[in-house]
């Protein structure tokens, strides 16, 4: 198994930054994008339930329409691929069963053999829904996917910019999620930095390990 050298990983993590200005003339190749899509698909999630949808936008007109819904930030139009991370509004038994069908198709086995696992997941979802924190749980899963996507992109030399400064409900209207079981949470622009993006040259500001890492 090939592994990335530790120094190479740190070099890429130091290289990445929240890109403010993309080079609109440079596009991510289909082969490279296919790898990044697989990185999204391979993102881990609680119970493996994957309560998300990733909407990949490359259409120039759609990206243009998102600028005014993104606090007038220009990353949607400048980037190569714009990804909207959406979460499932409510997760119930049918969603658990759909996941278990995938488990059986992939690993074999039967529904009877997975009954205790099903009961655990449906019990969790029911409790979370009753107590009002199921949506918050699902949103946290989406942020795992966002972090995984950004790290994977950095390793591959692709720039990204996570974007929380957006209007989720209006995003839903533009990208066709309105009235569906998913809703926009956050977005991320991906592509290649512009040569004149001044933020690329700024030193990364991080607290020292002594302040943020605690060994027990």
C-alpha positions in Angstrom: 0.0 0.0 0.0 1.3 3.4 -1.0 1.4 6.0 1.8 2.0 9.7 1.6 5.2 10.8 3.3 4.3 12.8 6.5 6.3 15.8 5.4 4.5 15.8 2.0 1.1 15.8 3.8 2.1 18.7 6.0 3.4 20.6 3.0 0.1 20.3 1.3 -1.8 21.3 4.4 0.4 24.4 4.7 0.0 25.1 1.0 -3.8 25.2 1.1 -5.8 28.2 2.2 -9.4 29.5 1.8 -8.9 30.7 -1.8 -10.6 34.0 -2.4 -9.9 34.4 -6.1 -9.8 31.5 -8.6 -8.3 31.4 -12.0 -11.5 31.0 -14.1 -9.5 29.8 -17.1 -8.2 26.7 -15.3 -10.5 23.7 -14.9 -10.2 20.5 -12.9 -9.7 17.6 -15.3 -12.5 15.0 -15.5 -10.1 12.3 -14.1 -9.1 14.5 -11.2 -12.6 15.5 -10.4 -13.7 11.8 -10.5 -11.2 11.2 -7.8 -12.5 14.0 -5.7 -16.0 12.7 -6.1 -14.9 9.4 -4.8 -13.3 11.1 -1.8 -16.8 12.6 -1.1 -18.4 9.1 -1.4 -15.8 7.5 0.8 -16.4 10.0 3.6 -17.1 8.2 6.9 -20.4 8.9 8.7 -22.0 7.9 12.0 -23.4 4.4 11.6 -22.4 4.7 7.9 -25.8 6.2 7.2 -24.5 9.0 4.9 -27.4 11.5 5.4 -26.2 13.8 2.7 -26.3 14.8 -1.0 -23.5 16.5 -2.9 -24.6 18.8 -5.7 -21.8 19.5 -8.1 -22.3 22.7 -10.1 -20.3 23.5 -13.3 -23.0 25.4 -15.2 -21.8 29.0 -15.6 -25.3 30.5 -15.4 -26.2 28.6 -12.2 -22.9 29.6 -10.6 -23.6 33.2 -11.5 -27.0 33.1 -9.9 -25.5 31.9 -6.7 -23.2 34.9 -6.2 -25.9 37.2 -5.0 -27.0 34.5 -2.6 -23.4 34.1 -1.3 -23.0 37.6 0.2 -21.7 38.7 -3.3 -18.6 36.5 -2.9 -17.2 35.7 -6.4 -15.9 32.2 -5.7 -18.9 30.4 -7.3 -18.2 32.0 -10.7 -14.4 31.9 -10.6 -14.0 28.3 -9.5 -14.0 25.2 -11.7 -16.5 23.1 -9.7 -18.8 24.4 -7.0 -20.1 21.8 -4.5 -23.2 22.3 -2.3 -23.3 20.1 0.7 -26.9 19.2 1.6 -28.3 17.2 4.5 -31.3 15.0 4.8 -34.0 16.9 6.6 -35.3 13.9 8.5 -34.0 10.4 8.8 -36.4 7.5 9.5 -36.9 3.8 9.1 -37.0 3.9 5.3 -33.6 5.5 5.2 -32.1 3.0 7.6 -33.6 0.1 5.5 -32.2 1.6 2.3 -28.8 1.7 3.9 -29.1 -1.9 5.1 -30.1 -3.0 1.6 -26.8 -1.5 0.4 -24.9 -3.3 3.2 -26.4 -6.7 2.1 -25.8 -6.0 -1.6 -22.1 -5.2 -0.8 -21.3 -7.6 2.0 -23.9 -10.3 1.8 -26.0 -11.5 4.7 -29.7 -11.0 5.5 -32.0 -8.5 7.1 -32.6 -10.9 9.9 -28.9 -11.0 10.7 -28.9 -7.2 10.8 -32.0 -6.8 13.0 -30.1 -5.7 16.1 -28.1 -3.1 14.0 -31.4 -1.9 12.5 -33.0 -1.6 15.9 -30.1 0.4 17.2 -30.1 2.9 14.3 -33.9 3.4 14.2 -33.9 3.8 18.0 -31.2 6.4 17.7 -33.0 8.3 14.9 -36.3 8.1 16.8 -34.8 9.4 20.0 -32.9 12.2 18.2 -36.0 13.3 16.4 -38.1 13.2 19.5 -35.6 15.3 21.5 -35.1 17.7 18.5 -31.4 17.2 17.6 -31.6 14.8 14.7 -31.0 17.7 12.2 -28.0 18.9 14.1 -26.5 15.4 14.0 -27.0 15.2 10.3 -25.4 18.6 9.8 -22.4 17.4 11.7 -22.0 14.5 9.3 -22.0 17.0 6.4 -19.1 18.9 7.9 -17.1 15.6 8.1 -17.6 15.4 4.3 -16.6 19.0 3.8 -13.3 18.5 5.8 -12.6 15.3 4.0 -13.2 16.9 0.6 -10.9 19.9 1.4 -8.1 17.7 2.7 -8.3 15.4 -0.3 -8.3 18.4 -2.7 -5.2 19.8 -1.0 -3.3 16.5 -1.3 -4.1 16.5 -5.0 -3.1 20.2 -5.5 -6.6 21.5 -5.9 -7.6 24.8 -4.2 -10.8 25.1 -2.2 -12.8 27.6 -0.3 -15.5 26.6 2.2 -18.5 28.9 2.2 -20.9 29.3 5.1 -21.8 32.9 4.0 -24.7 31.7 1.9 -28.5 31.8 1.9 -29.4 28.1 2.2 -33.1 28.4 1.5 -32.5 30.4 -1.6 -29.7 28.0 -2.7 -32.3 25.3 -2.5 -34.5 27.1 -5.0 -31.7 27.6 -7.5 -30.3 24.1 -7.4 -33.7 22.3 -7.2 -33.7 21.1 -3.6 -36.8 23.1 -2.6 -39.6 20.7 -1.5 -37.2 17.8 -1.5 -35.9 15.7 1.5 -32.6 17.5 1.4 -31.5 21.1 2.3 -28.4 23.1 1.8 -26.0 23.4 4.7 -22.7 24.7 3.3 -20.8 25.0 0.0 -17.3 24.7 -1.2 -15.6 26.1 -4.3 -12.8 24.1 -5.9 -10.4 24.9 -8.6 -7.0 26.7 -8.9 -5.9 29.9 -7.3 -5.5 33.1 -9.3 -1.9 34.3 -9.5 -3.0 37.6 -8.1 -4.9 36.3 -5.1 -3.1 38.2 -2.3 -4.4 35.8 0.3 -2.2 33.0 -1.1 0.9 34.8 0.2 -0.2 35.4 3.7 1.4 33.4 6.5 -1.0 30.8 8.1 -2.1 31.9 11.5 -2.5 29.0 14.0 -2.2 28.6 17.7 0.9 26.6 18.8 0.4 22.9 19.7 0.9 23.8 23.4 -2.4 25.7 23.3 -4.6 23.4 21.3 -3.2 19.8 21.8 -3.6 18.1 25.2 -1.9 14.8 25.8 -3.4 12.6 28.6 
